[in-house]
Structure formats: C-alpha cells, structure tokens
Amino acid sequence: MSASLPPQLPSCTPRPSGDGAPAFLAPLLKSVLLVCVASAALWAVLALIAIPLSASETLQALLADEDFHWLPGSLRWLLTHPVLANVLLCVSSLLGVAACWGMLRRWRWAWGSFVALLAITAVLNGVVVWGVDDAFRHLLAQLPAETYSLEILQLRRDLRVLRVIWTGLTGLTAAAFAVLHGWLIVRLCAADVRALFRR
C-alpha cells in the first residue's frame, strides 16, 4: 500500500488578474469608487440643505452674537460658508470618482491623481485633528482662569477629558489612515502597478 502525498498548501503569493494587475487593485478601486460616489451624493444633499439654513436669521444672529466670539476661525468659516464647504467636499469626492474610474480604465493621469489624492487626504485628516483640538482649546480659554464655582471647575475637568478623548480618537484614526495611505502609495508606485498605466 503506497503512502499518499500530503495535499498541496495554497500559495500565499497574490496572483495577478487576467490583465496582469495585482489581485488587490480592482477590489480596492471599486470599493473606493463606491465610497466616493456615496460621499459625493451626501455632500451634494448637505449643500442643498445648507442653502436655506445659511440664509436663516437664526444662524446670522448666532454668528453676530458676542457670546460666540470665541469660536475658532476654522469653525466660524464653516458656519459662514456652509454651502461652499459642502460643494468643495462634493467636488473632491467627484475627483476621487474620476481617479478611480480612470484607474480601472488604466489611464496614467488617473494613477497620478489617485496617488495625489491619497497623500492630500492623509494631510487633511491631520488638519481635522488640529481643528477638533483647536475648538476645545478655544472653548476652555473662555472659562475663568480663577474661580471658586464648583460648576465651572467640573465643566473645565469634563472639557479637558473630552478634549483628550476626541483629539485622541481623531488622532489615532488619522494616524491609522496615514499608515494605510502611505502603504498604498508605496504599493501603487511599485513597478508592477506603474507598468499598467502607460497611456
């Protein structure tokens, strides 16, 4: 009785697709394409909603109220130009849609655009972290430095805890995405991927 050979283990090396592209590329592009389409639709809807809200007397009174002079410049700009902010975000998502679609068609300009968008997004995620921390910093600066009020002291402690939590969460998220985007940029700049985009 002859001994049977052990079954062959599956290979861990990613196999290229039919056109020679690495197996990760098409699923990555399709998933990012769906996210960009959904994001563009969301920002477009929010821009439409922001049109009547930006002209409302309530928002104008809020921005003119002296009690809100402490708002950081970035947040004040967003409240003053909500339609423009959403339109810019919608356009950036549409640029992502175009880059993904072009990469699926193997257009070289799309490859460069996709890599650039990955880098820009990683930087903007860091800007969001700074914006969150800056808002808490401005808010804490409005509390009296010396006070015997237990309510103010408790509020300051709570805001400091919230600042650590929110800045920490956004910072960790931004760092994780920065690592992911960095890895993708390195991988997309590899010779086997760049060879797919010659036109």
VEXDRENBA-590308 format. One line per 10 residues: number of its first residue (from 0); their letters; for each residue x, y, z of C-alpha. Coordinates in Angstrom, 2 decimals, padded with zeros to 5 digits, always signed. Example, Ala and Ser with C-alpha at 12.3 -4.5 7.8 and 13.67 -1.06 7.14 Angstrom:
VEXDRENBA-590308
0> as> +012.30:-004.50:+007.80 | +013.67:-001.06:+007.14;
end
This chain:
VEXDRENBA-590308
0> msaslppqlp> +000.00:+000.00:+000.00 | +001.59:+003.27:-001.13 | +001.54:+006.32:+001.08 | -000.49:+009.25:-000.31 | +001.19:+012.60:-000.74 | +000.05:+015.40:+001.58 | -002.25:+017.96:-000.03 | -000.53:+020.95:-001.58 | -000.83:+024.06:+000.55 | -002.32:+027.16:-001.09;
10> sctprpsgdg> +000.16:+029.76:-002.22 | +000.29:+032.98:-000.22 | +001.59:+034.93:-003.20 | -001.18:+037.13:-004.65 | -001.96:+036.11:-008.18 | -002.32:+038.73:-010.88 | -005.64:+039.19:-012.61 | -006.22:+038.50:-016.29 | -004.58:+041.72:-017.44 | -001.54:+041.22:-015.22;
20> apaflapllk> -002.72:+043.60:-012.49 | -002.13:+042.64:-008.84 | -005.18:+040.99:-007.33 | -005.69:+043.73:-004.75 | -006.02:+046.55:-007.28 | -009.51:+046.05:-008.76 | -011.28:+045.39:-005.41 | -009.52:+048.41:-003.90 | -010.51:+050.72:-006.73 | -014.11:+049.50:-006.80;
30> svllvcvasa> -014.55:+049.91:-003.05 | -013.01:+053.41:-003.07 | -015.19:+054.27:-006.09 | -018.34:+053.30:-004.16 | -017.23:+055.33:-001.13 | -016.52:+058.38:-003.31 | -019.89:+058.11:-005.10 | -021.73:+057.85:-001.76 | -019.69:+060.74:-000.33 | -020.39:+062.95:-003.36;
40> alwavlalia> -024.12:+062.28:-003.06 | -024.05:+063.01:+000.68 | -022.16:+066.31:+000.29 | -024.47:+067.36:-002.55 | -027.55:+066.75:-000.38 | -025.97:+068.61:+002.53 | -025.13:+071.53:+000.22 | -028.78:+071.73:-000.84 | -029.90:+071.61:+002.79 | -027.34:+074.29:+003.71;
50> iplsasetlq> -028.72:+076.78:+001.16 | -031.82:+077.77:+003.17 | -030.04:+077.27:+006.51 | -027.17:+079.61:+005.62 | -029.64:+082.42:+004.93 | -031.68:+081.82:+008.09 | -031.95:+084.61:+010.63 | -031.10:+082.19:+013.44 | -027.65:+081.39:+012.02 | -026.96:+085.03:+011.22;
60> alladedfhw> -027.94:+086.06:+014.74 | -025.74:+083.29:+016.16 | -022.71:+084.47:+014.18 | -023.35:+088.08:+015.22 | -023.80:+087.19:+018.89 | -020.93:+088.45:+021.04 | -021.18:+085.33:+023.20 | -019.78:+083.29:+020.29 | -016.77:+085.50:+019.54 | -014.57:+082.72:+020.94;
70> lpgslrwllt> -015.30:+080.39:+018.02 | -012.06:+079.44:+016.22 | -011.59:+080.84:+012.73 | -011.98:+077.47:+011.02 | -015.33:+076.76:+012.69 | -016.57:+080.30:+012.08 | -015.66:+079.95:+008.39 | -017.62:+076.69:+008.16 | -020.65:+078.30:+009.76 | -020.36:+081.35:+007.50;
80> hpvlanvllc> -019.87:+079.36:+004.26 | -021.69:+076.02:+004.74 | -022.78:+075.75:+001.10 | -019.27:+076.38:-000.25 | -017.75:+073.92:+002.23 | -020.14:+071.14:+001.16 | -019.66:+071.94:-002.53 | -015.86:+071.73:-002.14 | -016.19:+068.38:-000.37 | -018.55:+067.16:-003.11;
90> vssllgvaac> -016.07:+068.22:-005.82 | -013.23:+066.44:-004.01 | -015.33:+063.26:-003.90 | -016.08:+063.60:-007.62 | -012.34:+063.91:-008.26 | -011.95:+060.62:-006.40 | -014.66:+059.07:-008.58 | -012.86:+060.23:-011.74 | -009.49:+058.94:-010.47 | -010.91:+055.51:-009.58;
100> wgmlrrwrwa> -012.78:+055.20:-012.87 | -009.70:+056.25:-014.82 | -007.52:+053.74:-012.99 | -009.96:+050.98:-013.78 | -009.57:+052.02:-017.42 | -005.77:+052.05:-016.97 | -005.29:+055.77:-017.71 | -001.98:+057.16:-016.49 | -003.35:+060.56:-015.44 | -005.76:+058.73:-013.13;
110> wgsfvallai> -002.89:+056.86:-011.47 | -001.13:+060.14:-010.65 | -004.38:+061.73:-009.47 | -005.21:+058.77:-007.22 | -001.77:+058.82:-005.59 | -002.01:+062.60:-005.09 | -005.49:+062.29:-003.56 | -004.23:+059.65:-001.12 | -001.47:+061.99:+000.05 | -003.77:+065.03:+000.27;
120> tavlngvvvw> -006.40:+063.07:+002.21 | -003.80:+061.89:+004.72 | -002.74:+065.51:+005.30 | -006.35:+066.74:+005.60 | -007.08:+064.07:+008.21 | -004.31:+065.64:+010.28 | -005.90:+069.07:+009.78 | -009.19:+067.70:+011.16 | -007.37:+066.52:+014.29 | -005.92:+070.01:+014.74;
130> gvddafrhll> -009.37:+071.57:+014.18 | -011.00:+069.40:+016.85 | -008.27:+070.17:+019.38 | -008.34:+073.88:+018.48 | -012.10:+074.07:+019.11 | -011.67:+072.57:+022.59 | -008.74:+074.90:+023.28 | -010.79:+077.96:+022.36 | -013.71:+076.77:+024.48 | -011.52:+076.11:+027.53;
140> aqlpaetysl> -009.96:+079.55:+027.15 | -013.37:+081.14:+027.71 | -013.73:+079.67:+031.20 | -012.50:+081.85:+034.06 | -008.91:+081.01:+034.97 | -009.52:+081.51:+038.68 | -012.90:+080.57:+040.06 | -014.42:+079.03:+043.17 | -017.51:+077.82:+041.33 | -017.78:+074.04:+041.56;
150> eilqlrrdlr> -019.82:+074.00:+038.35 | -017.10:+075.82:+036.39 | -014.38:+073.59:+037.85 | -016.36:+070.47:+036.94 | -017.06:+071.82:+033.46 | -013.35:+072.51:+032.94 | -012.47:+068.96:+034.02 | -015.15:+067.48:+031.76 | -013.99:+069.54:+028.78 | -010.39:+068.50:+029.35;
160> vlrviwtglt> -011.41:+064.85:+029.42 | -013.49:+065.31:+026.27 | -010.58:+067.08:+024.61 | -008.27:+064.16:+025.33 | -010.86:+061.62:+024.15 | -011.85:+063.37:+020.91 | -008.35:+064.50:+019.99 | -007.04:+061.04:+020.81 | -009.69:+059.25:+018.77 | -009.35:+061.52:+015.75;
170> gltaaafavl> -005.57:+061.41:+016.08 | -005.45:+057.61:+016.18 | -007.85:+057.41:+013.24 | -005.81:+059.91:+011.23 | -002.58:+058.04:+012.07 | -004.10:+054.70:+011.04 | -005.32:+056.13:+007.74 | -001.96:+057.85:+007.19 | -000.19:+054.48:+007.55 | -002.71:+052.84:+005.21;
180> hgwlivrlca> -002.43:+055.64:+002.65 | +001.35:+055.54:+002.88 | +001.39:+051.80:+002.25 | -000.98:+052.20:-000.70 | +001.15:+054.96:-002.20 | +004.27:+052.80:-001.93 | +002.43:+049.81:-003.40 | +000.89:+051.84:-006.25 | +004.32:+053.25:-007.11 | +005.78:+049.75:-007.45;
190> advralfrr> +006.94:+048.72:-010.92 | +004.25:+046.06:-011.46 | +001.47:+048.60:-010.86 | +003.07:+051.50:-012.73 | +003.56:+049.25:-015.75 | -000.22:+049.04:-016.14 | -000.54:+052.79:-016.72 | +001.34:+053.66:-019.89 | -001.24:+055.79:-021.69;
end
